[in-house]
Every structure is written in structure tokens, then in C-alpha cells.
Amino acid sequence: MTKYCLTVACPSTRGIVAAVSTYLADKGCNIIDASQFDDIETGKFFMRISFVSENDVPPEEIDRDFAPLAGPFGMEYAIHDEAEKMKTVIMVSRFGHCLNDILYRWRIGALPIDIVAVISNHMDFQKLVVNHDIPFHCIKVTPENKPEAEKRMMDVVEDTGADLVVLARYMQILSDELCKKMSGRIINIHHSFLPSFKGANPYRQAFKRGVKLIGATAHYVTADLDEGPIIEQDTVRVTHAQSAEDYVSLGRDVETQVLHRAVHAHIHRRVFLNGEKTVVFPASPGSYVSNRVG
């Protein structure tokens, strides 16, 4: 039986869970996993349900017949086949740790996405990408050609039908226009020293200041640089006995793990935008592959 995912976001009110579960039962669907959250502060309700159709009802029929129920509740909803892999474009500059990690997890099935292209402003990883039979696009970016370069990037996204763009340490600032156009569809990763240590060599800056925690943050990209809604974060402890090189190595490791978990949550439609923050439902049993993929 095909497994489907239903996501719902709407104003909070009584009877939502009962209405949805009754509808699915009447359609001959069996709920496998369900998560919901009622945000008292924002007055919004979020729900994610995994279900199977025991009567093999076509998803188009389930979607069509759900609309009359969704209307009175003011629901924004979507139904997806969980077996379909999200088409993804990866963007990278000259730090390859996140790209390598994504490619490895993708290759072994730990990150079930369809990588339709890799875009870079340098040629450093062309051979790596092409060896994985993935199209590689080198799009140079300068202050003079930025609008043209971004148009070429969007052409790649639109031509491939990509639903997600992952900035795997892509070191160029995207324009406000592009951020708005791709709202909720671009995930970025960066160290968590901001705003304390900006610019080049943040880990060396942290080493000189005796920082005790190194962290990373994955978030949706917005026009506010590195301040979009946070999806995932993590930290690792360091001591005075470690070198600046250790800081860099540990920092890169935590960046790869945080980015992977953020992308994993997004592609399984467990992340909901909630104003300037997110609601992230935990992975259901059996759907998550451990970070320790080695």
C-alpha cells in the first residue's frame, strides 16, 4: 500500500483532529503516524499525518474530497506520496564538507532526495559531482553580473523542477528578490558564532577568545542575512587543550550533521513555518537514519 503524508496549517479551533481523522477513516485510510501542535501565542494549529489507503483510493480523490472539509477551518493543506523524492539543487563554493556529506548520505540512501543539479561559483567540485552522474553548473558571481547570475541559477531550479535548494556552504549572498521568490524552499547552514565572530576565519577568532562551545545553525533563507527561521541546531564542547585546527575540524563536522538533519526534516515535510520561527515535528519511528552513517 502507498504511504501518504498530509500536512495541515490553519487557525486554531476545536474539532480539527476529529474532522481529519474521521474523513480519513471514511475514505478507508489507516493512520500510521500523527503529530500536531497548537501554538497558543500565534493562534495557529499544525498537523502532520502519515496514512495508507487500504482501499487503494487514488490520492487525487482524497485531495479533491478533502477540500470541502478544509474550507471552513481555513486550512492550508497538501497530500504527498511519501515515496516520491524531493527534487533538490545543491549550491556550494570552496568548502566541500557539507557537499561531500550530502552526496555520501544520498548515495547510501540515508538522505532520500533526487539531486537534480549542483551549482557552484567555482570549478573545485566539478569532477566530484560529475562522477556522481549529477549535472554541474559553474555560475561565476561578481558585483557586476549578479542579476544575470541569479537568473541563470533560477533557470536551473525551474528547468529541473526543483522544490528545494540547499546552500552547502555557498558563500554568496542571495538577493532579496530571490529570497522572497524561493521563500521556505532554501536551506542554509552556518556556524553559530554570529553575531560575535563575523567575516573570515570565525573558528580562529573563536579560538583566540577561548570559546567553549562550537555550534551550527540550519535555517530557511530570508532577506535578513543568516536570520531566517531556524530548523536545526547543535553544539560540540571544546577545551583549552585543543588547537584552532581542531576547532575548524569539529565545526565542520557539526555543520554537516545539522544540515543533514534540517534537510531530512524538510523533505519529510516535518517543518512548518510559524511566523519568524518553525514548528519541527520529530521523525516517526523507522524513518530516520542515524547521523553515524559511517
Secondary structure by P-SEA (a helix, b strand, c coil): cbbbbbbbbccccccaaaaaaaaaaaacccccbbbbbbcccccbbbbbbbbbccccccaaaaaaaaccccccccccccccccccccbbbbbbccccaaaaaaaaaaaaccccccccbbbbcccccaaaaaaacbbbbbbbbcccaaaaaaaaaaaaaaaacccbbbcccccccccaaaaaaacccbbbbbbcccccccccaaaaaaaaacccccbbbbbbbccccccccccccbbbbbcccccaaaaaaaaaaaaaaaaaaaaaaaaaccccccccbbbbbccccccccccccc
